[in-house]
Amino acid sequence: MDTVGKIAIVGAGAVGCYYGGRLAQHGQDVHFLMRSDYETVMRDGLHIRSPLGDADLRVKAYLSAADIGPCDLVIIALKATSNAALLDLLPPLLHEGTHLLTLQNGLGNEEFLAHHFGSQRVFGGLCFVCINRIASGVIHHIAQGRINLGEPLGAPRQRTYDIANALIQAGVDCVIESSLVAARWKKLVWNIPFNGLSIAEGGIDTAAILADPRIEQRVRDLMTEIIATAQALGHSVPFELIDDMIKRTRTMSEYRPSSLIDYQEGREVELESIWGEPMRQAAFSQLQMPQVTELYGQLKMLIQSRTALGIRSGP
């Protein structure tokens, strides 16, 4: 197998452990930066439960980035709410030619990394996957799993093809995008309504959202507004995505989106990267997003109310 060099996984939650685990399973040199799961994984290994095949792995796990040392590729799967931590976590992992691949949700993550670590290092990927961490060191992959890779500016580079080939060899469906920005807006067409309404409508899963005609109509209205905004900003995002995404979501059964899990477990919700930043980019071009603005306001109020009640748990 062709290798892409030494890889670090920063953000060893469900996404980081699943994709990093698949790469390690198929011969890549993968090093996981872990916190809460470190002792369990070192003792019992990393376990992936998946319809595409289970895996029980002994992996290289570390408590500090300094213990990992410089890498050729750093895959960032931290929540965007933790981006400030990257200012301390990433420097020990960098050498002159290190590439940074962010698999984070929302908008603005490539720009953040480029500003602090240099634009030449940074490229991005979008994960279309139903996945949860169900116990320490145990990842439950439910469905899907494709990663769409792209460059923030310009055409795909050799590094894009190299990591795409490594993922494909590891059994991960992978597509290279001609426009990463357009791809991020396409993902927002799903993330904004389903992650948001799962919280705003009372803590419900995707099946419950689509079982209620009123809420499904709200999903469709939000999707229409997001696509119209993306098109007005010059991105190629078709309205046909609406029916396609809703059809695919019906196959997920009772799936709890990641933002709902974060909200219910007292962790920070990626409010600004998923809902706030698209609104700001629209406003910069004198565009309005009233449906998204309403949902953003609901979420902000709920999160603030939870914080006022002192509901916090988890790392």
C-alpha positions as CSV (number, residue, x, y, z in Angstrom):
1,M,0.0,0.0,0.0
2,D,1.1,3.6,-0.7
3,T,1.4,5.6,2.5
4,V,0.9,9.3,3.0
5,G,3.6,9.5,5.7
6,K,3.1,10.0,9.4
7,I,-0.5,11.0,10.2
8,A,-1.8,12.6,13.4
9,I,-5.4,12.6,14.4
10,V,-6.4,15.7,16.5
11,G,-9.9,15.3,17.8
12,A,-10.2,11.5,18.5
13,G,-14.0,11.5,18.9
14,A,-16.3,9.5,16.7
15,V,-15.2,11.0,13.4
16,G,-11.4,11.1,14.1
17,C,-11.4,7.5,15.5
18,Y,-13.5,6.1,12.7
19,Y,-11.5,7.5,9.8
20,G,-8.2,7.3,11.6
21,G,-9.0,3.7,12.6
22,R,-9.8,2.7,9.0
23,L,-6.5,4.3,7.8
24,A,-4.6,2.5,10.6
25,Q,-6.4,-0.8,9.8
26,H,-5.2,-0.6,6.3
27,G,-1.5,0.1,6.9
28,Q,-1.2,3.8,7.3
29,D,1.0,5.2,10.1
30,V,-1.6,6.8,12.3
31,H,-1.1,8.5,15.7
32,F,-4.1,9.5,17.8
33,L,-4.0,12.4,20.2
34,M,-6.4,11.4,23.0
35,R,-7.7,12.6,26.3
36,S,-10.6,10.9,28.1
37,D,-10.3,7.6,26.1
38,Y,-6.5,7.3,26.4
39,E,-6.3,4.7,29.2
40,T,-9.2,2.6,27.8
41,V,-7.8,2.5,24.3
42,M,-4.3,1.7,25.5
43,R,-5.6,-1.2,27.6
44,D,-8.4,-2.5,25.4
45,G,-7.8,-1.1,21.9
46,L,-10.0,0.9,19.6
47,H,-13.2,-0.8,18.4
48,I,-15.3,0.1,15.3
49,R,-18.7,-1.4,14.9
50,S,-19.9,-1.0,11.3
51,P,-22.1,-2.5,8.6
52,L,-19.0,-2.2,6.4
53,G,-17.1,-4.5,8.8
54,D,-16.1,-4.4,12.4
55,A,-12.5,-3.7,13.4
56,D,-10.7,-4.3,16.7
57,L,-7.5,-2.3,16.6
58,R,-4.3,-1.7,18.6
59,V,-3.5,1.9,17.8
60,K,-0.8,4.4,18.7
61,A,-2.3,6.8,21.2
62,Y,-0.8,9.7,23.0
63,L,-1.7,12.2,25.7
64,S,0.3,15.1,24.2
65,A,1.1,16.4,20.8
66,A,4.7,16.7,21.8
67,D,4.8,13.0,22.3
68,I,3.7,12.4,18.8
69,G,6.1,14.9,17.2
70,P,6.2,16.3,13.7
71,C,3.9,14.6,11.1
72,D,3.4,14.8,7.4
73,L,-0.4,15.1,7.7
74,V,-2.5,16.3,10.5
75,I,-6.2,15.4,10.3
76,I,-8.3,17.8,12.5
77,A,-11.6,16.4,13.7
78,L,-12.1,18.6,16.8
79,K,-15.4,20.5,17.1
80,A,-15.0,24.0,15.7
81,T,-15.8,25.3,19.2
82,S,-12.4,24.1,20.2
83,N,-10.4,25.8,17.5
84,A,-8.6,28.0,20.0
85,A,-7.0,24.9,21.4
86,L,-5.3,24.2,18.1
87,L,-3.0,27.1,18.6
88,D,-1.3,25.0,21.3
89,L,-2.0,21.5,19.9
90,L,-0.7,21.9,16.4
91,P,2.8,23.5,16.6
92,P,4.5,20.3,18.0
93,L,3.0,18.3,15.1
94,L,4.4,20.6,12.3
95,H,7.4,20.5,10.2
96,E,8.0,22.7,7.2
97,G,6.0,20.5,4.8
98,T,3.2,19.4,7.1
99,H,-0.3,19.4,5.6
100,L,-3.4,20.2,7.7
101,L,-6.7,18.5,6.7
102,T,-9.8,19.8,8.5
103,L,-12.8,17.5,8.7
104,Q,-14.8,20.1,10.8
105,N,-18.3,21.2,10.2
106,G,-19.5,24.6,9.1
107,L,-17.7,27.6,7.6
108,G,-14.5,29.4,8.5
109,N,-12.3,26.6,9.7
110,E,-9.9,26.6,6.7
111,E,-9.6,30.4,7.1
112,F,-8.8,30.0,10.8
113,L,-6.0,27.5,10.1
114,A,-4.6,29.5,7.2
115,H,-4.4,32.6,9.3
116,H,-2.5,30.9,12.1
117,F,-0.4,28.3,10.3
118,G,-0.2,29.4,6.6
119,S,-2.6,28.9,3.7
120,Q,-0.2,26.6,1.9
121,R,-0.7,23.9,4.6
122,V,-4.5,23.8,4.6
123,F,-7.1,21.8,2.8
124,G,-10.5,20.5,3.8
125,G,-12.9,17.6,3.8
126,L,-16.6,17.0,4.5
127,C,-17.8,13.9,6.2
128,F,-21.2,12.5,5.2
129,V,-21.6,9.8,7.9
130,C,-23.9,8.6,10.6
131,I,-21.6,7.8,13.5
132,N,-21.6,7.9,17.3
133,R,-19.1,7.2,20.0
134,I,-21.1,4.8,22.2
135,A,-18.5,4.1,24.9
136,S,-14.9,4.8,25.6
137,G,-12.9,3.5,22.7
138,V,-16.0,2.2,20.9
139,I,-17.3,3.8,17.7
140,H,-20.6,2.9,16.2
141,H,-20.7,3.5,12.4
142,I,-24.4,3.4,11.4
143,A,-24.5,4.4,7.7
144,Q,-22.9,6.3,4.9
145,G,-19.3,7.5,5.3
146,R,-18.2,9.4,2.3
147,I,-15.6,12.1,2.5
148,N,-15.5,14.9,0.0
149,L,-12.0,16.5,-0.3
150,G,-11.1,19.8,-1.8
151,E,-8.7,22.8,-1.8
152,P,-9.8,26.1,-0.3
153,L,-8.4,27.9,-3.4
154,G,-7.8,26.5,-6.9
155,A,-7.8,23.1,-8.3
156,P,-7.1,19.9,-6.4
157,R,-3.4,19.3,-5.6
158,Q,-1.4,16.1,-5.4
159,R,-1.9,15.9,-1.7
160,T,-5.7,15.8,-2.3
161,Y,-5.3,12.8,-4.6
162,D,-2.9,11.1,-2.2
163,I,-5.2,11.2,0.8
164,A,-8.2,10.3,-1.4
165,N,-6.3,7.2,-2.6
166,A,-5.4,6.3,0.9
167,L,-9.0,6.6,2.1
168,I,-10.3,4.6,-0.8
169,Q,-7.7,1.8,-0.1
170,A,-9.0,1.9,3.5
171,G,-12.5,1.2,2.3
172,V,-13.8,4.8,2.6
173,D,-15.8,6.3,-0.2
174,C,-14.0,9.5,-1.2
175,V,-14.8,12.2,-3.8
176,I,-12.6,15.1,-4.9
177,E,-14.5,18.4,-5.1
178,S,-13.6,21.1,-7.7
179,S,-14.9,23.7,-5.2
180,L,-14.6,23.1,-1.5
181,V,-16.6,26.2,-0.6
182,A,-19.6,25.0,-2.7
183,A,-19.3,21.6,-1.1
184,R,-19.4,23.2,2.4
185,W,-22.6,25.0,1.5
186,K,-24.1,21.8,0.2
187,K,-23.4,20.1,3.5
188,L,-25.0,23.1,5.3
189,V,-28.2,22.3,3.4
190,W,-28.4,19.2,5.7
191,N,-26.6,20.4,8.8
192,I,-28.4,23.6,9.4
193,P,-32.0,22.2,9.4
194,F,-31.4,18.7,10.9
195,N,-28.8,19.6,13.5
196,G,-30.7,22.7,14.4
197,L,-34.3,21.5,14.5
198,S,-33.3,18.4,16.5
199,I,-32.6,20.8,19.3
200,A,-35.1,23.6,18.6
201,E,-38.1,21.2,18.3
202,G,-37.5,19.6,21.7
203,G,-34.7,17.1,21.4
204,I,-35.9,14.8,18.5
205,D,-34.1,12.6,16.1
206,T,-34.2,12.7,12.3
207,A,-37.1,10.2,12.0
208,A,-39.2,12.3,14.3
209,I,-38.4,15.4,12.4
210,L,-39.6,13.9,9.1
211,A,-42.6,12.2,10.7
212,D,-44.1,15.6,11.5
213,P,-45.4,17.5,8.3
214,R,-44.9,20.9,10.0
215,I,-41.3,20.2,10.9
216,E,-40.6,18.6,7.5
217,Q,-41.9,21.8,5.8
218,R,-39.6,23.8,8.0
219,V,-36.7,21.6,6.9
220,R,-37.6,22.3,3.3
221,D,-38.0,26.0,3.8
222,L,-34.6,26.2,5.5
223,M,-33.0,24.2,2.7
224,T,-34.5,26.4,0.0
225,E,-33.1,29.5,1.7
226,I,-29.6,28.0,2.2
227,I,-29.4,27.0,-1.5
228,A,-30.8,30.4,-2.7
229,T,-28.1,32.1,-0.6
230,A,-25.3,29.9,-1.8
231,Q,-26.4,30.5,-5.4
232,A,-26.5,34.3,-4.8
233,L,-22.9,34.0,-3.5
234,G,-21.8,32.3,-6.7
235,H,-21.7,28.7,-5.6
236,S,-23.1,25.8,-7.6
237,V,-25.6,24.3,-5.3
238,P,-28.8,22.8,-7.0
239,F,-32.3,22.8,-5.5
240,E,-32.5,19.1,-6.4
241,L,-30.5,18.5,-3.2
242,I,-33.6,19.0,-1.1
243,D,-35.5,15.9,-2.2
244,D,-32.3,13.9,-2.4
245,M,-31.2,14.8,1.1
246,I,-34.6,14.2,2.6
247,K,-34.9,10.8,0.9
248,R,-31.4,9.8,2.2
249,T,-32.3,11.0,5.7
250,R,-35.3,8.7,5.8
251,T,-32.9,5.8,5.5
252,M,-31.1,6.8,8.7
253,S,-33.9,5.7,10.9
254,E,-33.8,7.3,14.4
255,Y,-30.5,9.1,14.1
256,R,-29.5,11.7,16.6
257,P,-27.5,14.5,14.9
258,S,-24.2,15.4,16.6
259,S,-25.3,18.8,17.7
260,L,-28.3,17.3,19.5
261,I,-25.9,14.9,21.3
262,D,-23.6,17.8,22.3
263,Y,-26.6,19.8,23.5
264,Q,-28.0,17.0,25.6
265,E,-24.7,16.0,27.1
266,G,-23.8,19.6,28.1
267,R,-21.1,20.2,25.6
268,E,-20.6,23.3,23.4
269,V,-22.8,23.3,20.2
270,E,-21.1,24.5,17.0
271,L,-23.5,27.5,16.9
272,E,-21.3,30.0,15.1
273,S,-19.6,27.7,12.5
274,I,-22.8,26.0,11.4
275,W,-25.5,28.8,11.8
276,G,-23.7,32.0,12.6
277,E,-21.0,32.1,9.9
278,P,-23.3,31.5,6.9
279,M,-25.5,34.3,8.1
280,R,-22.5,36.6,8.4
281,Q,-21.2,35.7,5.0
282,A,-24.7,36.4,3.5
283,A,-25.0,39.7,5.4
284,F,-21.5,40.8,4.1
285,S,-23.0,40.5,0.5
286,Q,-26.2,42.2,1.7
287,L,-28.3,39.0,1.6
288,Q,-30.7,38.0,4.3
289,M,-31.5,34.6,5.7
290,P,-34.6,35.0,7.8
291,Q,-35.3,31.3,8.3
292,V,-31.8,30.6,9.4
293,T,-31.8,33.7,11.6
294,E,-34.9,32.6,13.4
295,L,-33.4,29.1,14.0
296,Y,-30.1,30.6,15.2
297,G,-32.0,32.8,17.6
298,Q,-33.9,29.8,19.0
299,L,-30.7,27.8,19.4
300,K,-28.9,30.6,21.1
301,M,-31.7,31.1,23.6
302,L,-31.8,27.4,24.4
303,I,-28.1,27.1,24.8
304,Q,-28.0,30.2,27.0
305,S,-30.9,28.8,29.1
306,R,-29.0,25.5,29.5
307,T,-25.9,27.4,30.6
308,A,-27.8,29.5,33.1
309,L,-29.1,26.3,34.7
310,G,-25.6,25.0,35.0
311,I,-26.2,22.0,32.8
312,R,-22.7,20.9,31.8
313,S,-21.1,17.5,31.4
314,G,-18.5,15.7,29.4
315,P,-15.1,17.1,28.4
